[in-house]
């Protein structure tokens, strides 16, 4: 359960993370390094796509600075995976069904 989000930090099940994370529907939380800060490209979503989820949610940070590339969006959608991209605070409404989530520091 995501309990709190603020710029640079996210609290999940009582543990604070000060780096980008991938949250899976299983509750597994993985570090989510990307090749380029504030850019989500195909390589950055490959691990999530391989899990064959129904939905991938990408939070774009507190002010929406992060952007998913067209190639990343296409890679996700080409697998029949629903994609939601919005401000991190807005995507928290999907807390229970969340497949992929990131917080920007």
Buried (B, 14 or more C-beta within 10 A) or exposed (E): EBEEBEEEEBBBEEEEBEBBBBBBBEEEBEEBEBEEEEBBBBEBBEEBBEBEBEBBBBBBBBEBEBBBBEEBBEBBEEEEBEBBBBBBBBBBEBBEEBBBBBBBE
